[in-house]
């Protein structure tokens, strides 16, 4: 399974490729867009906390090896798409 992906929707306007290393967040920023983008209650989103995806660094390293030389644009970090592991 790839951890580096092509964002869909409006997120694709900002970057051709993206990667999320974890799900959720526990910083409680009032302006954070992710709960709204995911259509979840803000309090529930923050209560779940930040959780690193399983084997995320191993998957990221494998993707980097596989994609080496094919991506010429920056890879955006921490988009809101859910990555299933």
MARLUM-809774 format. One record per atom (N, C-alpha, C): residue number from 0; chain; atom name; x, y, z. Coordinates in nm, 2 decimals, m for minus. Layout:
@seq NUM; mol A; atom CA; u X; v Y; w Z;
...
REM end
This chain:
@seq 0; mol A; atom N; u 0.08; v m0.12; w 0.00;
@seq 0; mol A; atom CA; u 0.00; v 0.00; w 0.00;
@seq 0; mol A; atom C; u 0.09; v 0.12; w 0.00;
@seq 1; mol A; atom N; u 0.05; v 0.22; w m0.08;
@seq 1; mol A; atom CA; u 0.13; v 0.35; w m0.09;
@seq 1; mol A; atom C; u 0.09; v 0.44; w 0.02;
@seq 2; mol A; atom N; u 0.19; v 0.51; w 0.07;
@seq 2; mol A; atom CA; u 0.16; v 0.62; w 0.17;
@seq 2; mol A; atom C; u 0.17; v 0.75; w 0.10;
@seq 3; mol A; atom N; u 0.24; v 0.76; w m0.01;
@seq 3; mol A; atom CA; u 0.24; v 0.88; w m0.09;
@seq 3; mol A; atom C; u 0.13; v 0.87; w m0.19;
@seq 4; mol A; atom N; u 0.04; v 0.97; w m0.20;
@seq 4; mol A; atom CA; u m0.07; v 0.96; w m0.29;
@seq 4; mol A; atom C; u m0.10; v 1.10; w m0.36;
@seq 5; mol A; atom N; u m0.19; v 1.09; w m0.46;
@seq 5; mol A; atom CA; u m0.23; v 1.21; w m0.53;
@seq 5; mol A; atom C; u m0.35; v 1.27; w m0.46;
@seq 6; mol A; atom N; u m0.35; v 1.39; w m0.41;
@seq 6; mol A; atom CA; u m0.47; v 1.44; w m0.34;
@seq 6; mol A; atom C; u m0.58; v 1.46; w m0.44;
@seq 7; mol A; atom N; u m0.70; v 1.45; w m0.40;
@seq 7; mol A; atom CA; u m0.82; v 1.47; w m0.48;
@seq 7; mol A; atom C; u m0.89; v 1.59; w m0.44;
@seq 8; mol A; atom N; u m0.98; v 1.64; w m0.52;
@seq 8; mol A; atom CA; u m1.06; v 1.76; w m0.49;
@seq 8; mol A; atom C; u m0.97; v 1.88; w m0.49;
@seq 9; mol A; atom N; u m1.01; v 1.98; w m0.41;
@seq 9; mol A; atom CA; u m0.94; v 2.10; w m0.40;
@seq 9; mol A; atom C; u m0.80; v 2.09; w m0.35;
@seq 10; mol A; atom N; u m0.77; v 1.99; w m0.27;
@seq 10; mol A; atom CA; u m0.63; v 1.97; w m0.22;
@seq 10; mol A; atom C; u m0.53; v 1.95; w m0.34;
@seq 11; mol A; atom N; u m0.58; v 1.90; w m0.45;
@seq 11; mol A; atom CA; u m0.49; v 1.88; w m0.56;
@seq 11; mol A; atom C; u m0.44; v 2.01; w m0.62;
@seq 12; mol A; atom N; u m0.50; v 2.12; w m0.59;
@seq 12; mol A; atom CA; u m0.46; v 2.25; w m0.64;
@seq 12; mol A; atom C; u m0.32; v 2.29; w m0.57;
@seq 13; mol A; atom N; u m0.30; v 2.24; w m0.46;
@seq 13; mol A; atom CA; u m0.18; v 2.28; w m0.38;
@seq 13; mol A; atom C; u m0.06; v 2.19; w m0.41;
@seq 14; mol A; atom N; u m0.08; v 2.07; w m0.44;
@seq 14; mol A; atom CA; u 0.03; v 1.98; w m0.46;
@seq 14; mol A; atom C; u m0.01; v 1.86; w m0.54;
@seq 15; mol A; atom N; u 0.08; v 1.81; w m0.63;
@seq 15; mol A; atom CA; u 0.04; v 1.69; w m0.70;
@seq 15; mol A; atom C; u 0.05; v 1.56; w m0.62;
@seq 16; mol A; atom N; u 0.13; v 1.56; w m0.51;
@seq 16; mol A; atom CA; u 0.15; v 1.45; w m0.43;
@seq 16; mol A; atom C; u 0.15; v 1.49; w m0.28;
@seq 17; mol A; atom N; u 0.10; v 1.40; w m0.19;
@seq 17; mol A; atom CA; u 0.09; v 1.43; w m0.05;
@seq 17; mol A; atom C; u 0.12; v 1.30; w 0.03;
@seq 18; mol A; atom N; u 0.15; v 1.32; w 0.16;
@seq 18; mol A; atom CA; u 0.17; v 1.21; w 0.25;
@seq 18; mol A; atom C; u 0.12; v 1.26; w 0.39;
@seq 19; mol A; atom N; u 0.05; v 1.17; w 0.46;
@seq 19; mol A; atom CA; u 0.01; v 1.19; w 0.60;
@seq 19; mol A; atom C; u 0.09; v 1.08; w 0.68;
@seq 20; mol A; atom N; u 0.16; v 1.12; w 0.78;
@seq 20; mol A; atom CA; u 0.23; v 1.03; w 0.86;
@seq 20; mol A; atom C; u 0.15; v 0.98; w 0.98;
@seq 21; mol A; atom N; u 0.04; v 1.06; w 1.01;
@seq 21; mol A; atom CA; u m0.05; v 1.02; w 1.12;
@seq 21; mol A; atom C; u m0.19; v 1.07; w 1.10;
@seq 22; mol A; atom N; u m0.28; v 1.02; w 1.18;
@seq 22; mol A; atom CA; u m0.42; v 1.06; w 1.17;
@seq 22; mol A; atom C; u m0.45; v 1.14; w 1.29;
@seq 23; mol A; atom N; u m0.54; v 1.24; w 1.28;
@seq 23; mol A; atom CA; u m0.58; v 1.31; w 1.40;
@seq 23; mol A; atom C; u m0.48; v 1.42; w 1.44;
@seq 24; mol A; atom N; u m0.51; v 1.49; w 1.55;
@seq 24; mol A; atom CA; u m0.43; v 1.59; w 1.60;
@seq 24; mol A; atom C; u m0.47; v 1.62; w 1.74;
@seq 25; mol A; atom N; u m0.38; v 1.67; w 1.82;
@seq 25; mol A; atom CA; u m0.42; v 1.70; w 1.96;
@seq 25; mol A; atom C; u m0.37; v 1.84; w 2.00;
@seq 26; mol A; atom N; u m0.35; v 1.93; w 1.91;
@seq 26; mol A; atom CA; u m0.31; v 2.06; w 1.94;
@seq 26; mol A; atom C; u m0.42; v 2.16; w 1.97;
@seq 27; mol A; atom N; u m0.54; v 2.12; w 1.94;
@seq 27; mol A; atom CA; u m0.66; v 2.20; w 1.97;
@seq 27; mol A; atom C; u m0.67; v 2.33; w 1.91;
@seq 28; mol A; atom N; u m0.61; v 2.35; w 1.79;
@seq 28; mol A; atom CA; u m0.61; v 2.48; w 1.72;
@seq 28; mol A; atom C; u m0.75; v 2.51; w 1.67;
@seq 29; mol A; atom N; u m0.80; v 2.63; w 1.70;
@seq 29; mol A; atom CA; u m0.94; v 2.66; w 1.67;
@seq 29; mol A; atom C; u m0.96; v 2.68; w 1.52;
@seq 30; mol A; atom N; u m0.85; v 2.71; w 1.45;
@seq 30; mol A; atom CA; u m0.86; v 2.74; w 1.30;
@seq 30; mol A; atom C; u m0.83; v 2.62; w 1.22;
@seq 31; mol A; atom N; u m0.80; v 2.50; w 1.27;
@seq 31; mol A; atom CA; u m0.76; v 2.39; w 1.20;
@seq 31; mol A; atom C; u m0.88; v 2.34; w 1.11;
@seq 32; mol A; atom N; u m0.85; v 2.31; w 0.98;
@seq 32; mol A; atom CA; u m0.95; v 2.28; w 0.89;
@seq 32; mol A; atom C; u m0.99; v 2.14; w 0.88;
@seq 33; mol A; atom N; u m0.91; v 2.05; w 0.93;
@seq 33; mol A; atom CA; u m0.93; v 1.90; w 0.91;
@seq 33; mol A; atom C; u m1.07; v 1.85; w 0.96;
@seq 34; mol A; atom N; u m1.11; v 1.89; w 1.08;
@seq 34; mol A; atom CA; u m1.24; v 1.84; w 1.13;
@seq 34; mol A; atom C; u m1.35; v 1.88; w 1.03;
@seq 35; mol A; atom N; u m1.35; v 2.00; w 0.98;
@seq 35; mol A; atom CA; u m1.45; v 2.05; w 0.89;
@seq 35; mol A; atom C; u m1.44; v 1.97; w 0.75;
@seq 36; mol A; atom N; u m1.32; v 1.95; w 0.71;
@seq 36; mol A; atom CA; u m1.30; v 1.88; w 0.58;
@seq 36; mol A; atom C; u m1.34; v 1.74; w 0.59;
@seq 37; mol A; atom N; u m1.32; v 1.68; w 0.70;
@seq 37; mol A; atom CA; u m1.36; v 1.54; w 0.72;
@seq 37; mol A; atom C; u m1.50; v 1.52; w 0.77;
@seq 38; mol A; atom N; u m1.57; v 1.63; w 0.79;
@seq 38; mol A; atom CA; u m1.71; v 1.63; w 0.84;
@seq 38; mol A; atom C; u m1.73; v 1.55; w 0.97;
@seq 39; mol A; atom N; u m1.64; v 1.59; w 1.07;
@seq 39; mol A; atom CA; u m1.65; v 1.53; w 1.20;
@seq 39; mol A; atom C; u m1.65; v 1.64; w 1.30;
@seq 40; mol A; atom N; u m1.71; v 1.61; w 1.42;
@seq 40; mol A; atom CA; u m1.72; v 1.70; w 1.53;
@seq 40; mol A; atom C; u m1.58; v 1.74; w 1.58;
@seq 41; mol A; atom N; u m1.56; v 1.87; w 1.59;
@seq 41; mol A; atom CA; u m1.42; v 1.92; w 1.63;
@seq 41; mol A; atom C; u m1.38; v 1.86; w 1.76;
@seq 42; mol A; atom N; u m1.47; v 1.85; w 1.86;
@seq 42; mol A; atom CA; u m1.43; v 1.80; w 1.99;
@seq 42; mol A; atom C; u m1.39; v 1.65; w 1.98;
@seq 43; mol A; atom N; u m1.47; v 1.58; w 1.91;
@seq 43; mol A; atom CA; u m1.44; v 1.43; w 1.89;
@seq 43; mol A; atom C; u m1.31; v 1.41; w 1.82;
@seq 44; mol A; atom N; u m1.28; v 1.50; w 1.72;
@seq 44; mol A; atom CA; u m1.16; v 1.49; w 1.64;
@seq 44; mol A; atom C; u m1.04; v 1.51; w 1.73;
@seq 45; mol A; atom N; u m1.04; v 1.61; w 1.82;
@seq 45; mol A; atom CA; u m0.93; v 1.64; w 1.91;
@seq 45; mol A; atom C; u m0.92; v 1.53; w 2.02;
@seq 46; mol A; atom N; u m1.03; v 1.48; w 2.06;
@seq 46; mol A; atom CA; u m1.03; v 1.38; w 2.17;
@seq 46; mol A; atom C; u m0.97; v 1.25; w 2.12;
@seq 47; mol A; atom N; u m0.97; v 1.22; w 1.99;
@seq 47; mol A; atom CA; u m0.91; v 1.10; w 1.94;
@seq 47; mol A; atom C; u m0.76; v 1.11; w 1.94;
@seq 48; mol A; atom N; u m0.71; v 1.24; w 1.94;
@seq 48; mol A; atom CA; u m0.56; v 1.26; w 1.95;
@seq 48; mol A; atom C; u m0.49; v 1.22; w 1.82;
@seq 49; mol A; atom N; u m0.36; v 1.24; w 1.81;
@seq 49; mol A; atom CA; u m0.28; v 1.21; w 1.69;
@seq 49; mol A; atom C; u m0.23; v 1.07; w 1.71;
@seq 50; mol A; atom N; u m0.24; v 0.99; w 1.60;
@seq 50; mol A; atom CA; u m0.20; v 0.85; w 1.60;
@seq 50; mol A; atom C; u m0.11; v 0.82; w 1.48;
@seq 51; mol A; atom N; u 0.01; v 0.79; w 1.49;
@seq 51; mol A; atom CA; u 0.10; v 0.75; w 1.37;
@seq 51; mol A; atom C; u 0.04; v 0.63; w 1.31;
@seq 52; mol A; atom N; u 0.04; v 0.63; w 1.17;
@seq 52; mol A; atom CA; u m0.01; v 0.51; w 1.10;
@seq 52; mol A; atom C; u 0.09; v 0.40; w 1.12;
@seq 53; mol A; atom N; u 0.04; v 0.28; w 1.12;
@seq 53; mol A; atom CA; u 0.12; v 0.16; w 1.14;
@seq 53; mol A; atom C; u 0.22; v 0.15; w 1.03;
@seq 54; mol A; atom N; u 0.35; v 0.12; w 1.07;
@seq 54; mol A; atom CA; u 0.46; v 0.10; w 0.98;
@seq 54; mol A; atom C; u 0.48; v 0.22; w 0.88;
@seq 55; mol A; atom N; u 0.44; v 0.34; w 0.92;
@seq 55; mol A; atom CA; u 0.44; v 0.45; w 0.83;
@seq 55; mol A; atom C; u 0.58; v 0.48; w 0.77;
@seq 56; mol A; atom N; u 0.68; v 0.47; w 0.85;
@seq 56; mol A; atom CA; u 0.82; v 0.50; w 0.80;
@seq 56; mol A; atom C; u 0.87; v 0.39; w 0.70;
@seq 57; mol A; atom N; u 0.83; v 0.27; w 0.73;
@seq 57; mol A; atom CA; u 0.87; v 0.16; w 0.63;
@seq 57; mol A; atom C; u 0.80; v 0.18; w 0.50;
@seq 58; mol A; atom N; u 0.67; v 0.22; w 0.51;
@seq 58; mol A; atom CA; u 0.59; v 0.24; w 0.38;
@seq 58; mol A; atom C; u 0.64; v 0.36; w 0.31;
@seq 59; mol A; atom N; u 0.68; v 0.47; w 0.38;
@seq 59; mol A; atom CA; u 0.73; v 0.59; w 0.32;
@seq 59; mol A; atom C; u 0.86; v 0.56; w 0.25;
@seq 60; mol A; atom N; u 0.95; v 0.48; w 0.31;
@seq 60; mol A; atom CA; u 1.08; v 0.45; w 0.25;
@seq 60; mol A; atom C; u 1.06; v 0.36; w 0.12;
@seq 61; mol A; atom N; u 0.96; v 0.27; w 0.13;
@seq 61; mol A; atom CA; u 0.93; v 0.19; w 0.01;
@seq 61; mol A; atom C; u 0.88; v 0.27; w m0.10;
@seq 62; mol A; atom N; u 0.79; v 0.37; w m0.07;
@seq 62; mol A; atom CA; u 0.74; v 0.45; w m0.17;
@seq 62; mol A; atom C; u 0.84; v 0.54; w m0.23;
@seq 63; mol A; atom N; u 0.93; v 0.59; w m0.15;
@seq 63; mol A; atom CA; u 1.04; v 0.68; w m0.20;
@seq 63; mol A; atom C; u 1.13; v 0.60; w m0.30;
@seq 64; mol A; atom N; u 1.16; v 0.48; w m0.26;
@seq 64; mol A; atom CA; u 1.24; v 0.39; w m0.35;
@seq 64; mol A; atom C; u 1.17; v 0.37; w m0.48;
@seq 65; mol A; atom N; u 1.04; v 0.34; w m0.47;
@seq 65; mol A; atom CA; u 0.96; v 0.30; w m0.59;
@seq 65; mol A; atom C; u 0.94; v 0.43; w m0.68;
@seq 66; mol A; atom N; u 0.93; v 0.54; w m0.62;
@seq 66; mol A; atom CA; u 0.90; v 0.66; w m0.70;
@seq 66; mol A; atom C; u 1.02; v 0.75; w m0.73;
@seq 67; mol A; atom N; u 1.14; v 0.71; w m0.69;
@seq 67; mol A; atom CA; u 1.26; v 0.78; w m0.71;
@seq 67; mol A; atom C; u 1.27; v 0.82; w m0.86;
@seq 68; mol A; atom N; u 1.29; v 0.95; w m0.88;
@seq 68; mol A; atom CA; u 1.31; v 0.99; w m1.02;
@seq 68; mol A; atom C; u 1.19; v 1.02; w m1.10;
@seq 69; mol A; atom N; u 1.07; v 0.98; w m1.04;
@seq 69; mol A; atom CA; u 0.94; v 1.01; w m1.12;
@seq 69; mol A; atom C; u 0.87; v 1.13; w m1.07;
@seq 70; mol A; atom N; u 0.89; v 1.17; w m0.95;
@seq 70; mol A; atom CA; u 0.82; v 1.29; w m0.89;
@seq 70; mol A; atom C; u 0.92; v 1.41; w m0.90;
@seq 71; mol A; atom N; u 0.88; v 1.51; w m0.96;
@seq 71; mol A; atom CA; u 0.97; v 1.63; w m0.98;
@seq 71; mol A; atom C; u 0.91; v 1.75; w m0.90;
@seq 72; mol A; atom N; u 0.80; v 1.73; w m0.83;
@seq 72; mol A; atom CA; u 0.74; v 1.84; w m0.76;
@seq 72; mol A; atom C; u 0.75; v 1.81; w m0.61;
@seq 73; mol A; atom N; u 0.73; v 1.91; w m0.52;
@seq 73; mol A; atom CA; u 0.73; v 1.89; w m0.38;
@seq 73; mol A; atom C; u 0.62; v 1.80; w m0.34;
@seq 74; mol A; atom N; u 0.64; v 1.72; w m0.23;
@seq 74; mol A; atom CA; u 0.53; v 1.64; w m0.17;
@seq 74; mol A; atom C; u 0.48; v 1.71; w m0.04;
@seq 75; mol A; atom N; u 0.35; v 1.74; w m0.04;
@seq 75; mol A; atom CA; u 0.29; v 1.81; w 0.07;
@seq 75; mol A; atom C; u 0.27; v 1.72; w 0.18;
@seq 76; mol A; atom N; u 0.30; v 1.76; w 0.30;
@seq 76; mol A; atom CA; u 0.28; v 1.68; w 0.43;
@seq 76; mol A; atom C; u 0.15; v 1.72; w 0.50;
@seq 77; mol A; atom N; u 0.09; v 1.63; w 0.56;
@seq 77; mol A; atom CA; u m0.03; v 1.65; w 0.65;
@seq 77; mol A; atom C; u m0.15; v 1.70; w 0.58;
@seq 78; mol A; atom N; u m0.19; v 1.64; w 0.46;
@seq 78; mol A; atom CA; u m0.32; v 1.67; w 0.41;
@seq 78; mol A; atom C; u m0.42; v 1.60; w 0.49;
@seq 79; mol A; atom N; u m0.55; v 1.62; w 0.46;
@seq 79; mol A; atom CA; u m0.66; v 1.56; w 0.55;
@seq 79; mol A; atom C; u m0.71; v 1.43; w 0.50;
@seq 80; mol A; atom N; u m0.67; v 1.38; w 0.39;
@seq 80; mol A; atom CA; u m0.72; v 1.25; w 0.34;
@seq 80; mol A; atom C; u m0.69; v 1.14; w 0.43;
@seq 81; mol A; atom N; u m0.78; v 1.05; w 0.45;
@seq 81; mol A; atom CA; u m0.75; v 0.94; w 0.54;
@seq 81; mol A; atom C; u m0.68; v 0.83; w 0.46;
@seq 82; mol A; atom N; u m0.57; v 0.78; w 0.52;
@seq 82; mol A; atom CA; u m0.49; v 0.67; w 0.46;
@seq 82; mol A; atom C; u m0.53; v 0.55; w 0.55;
@seq 83; mol A; atom N; u m0.57; v 0.45; w 0.48;
@seq 83; mol A; atom CA; u m0.59; v 0.32; w 0.56;
@seq 83; mol A; atom C; u m0.47; v 0.24; w 0.56;
@seq 84; mol A; atom N; u m0.44; v 0.18; w 0.67;
@seq 84; mol A; atom CA; u m0.32; v 0.10; w 0.68;
@seq 84; mol A; atom C; u m0.35; v m0.05; w 0.71;
REM end
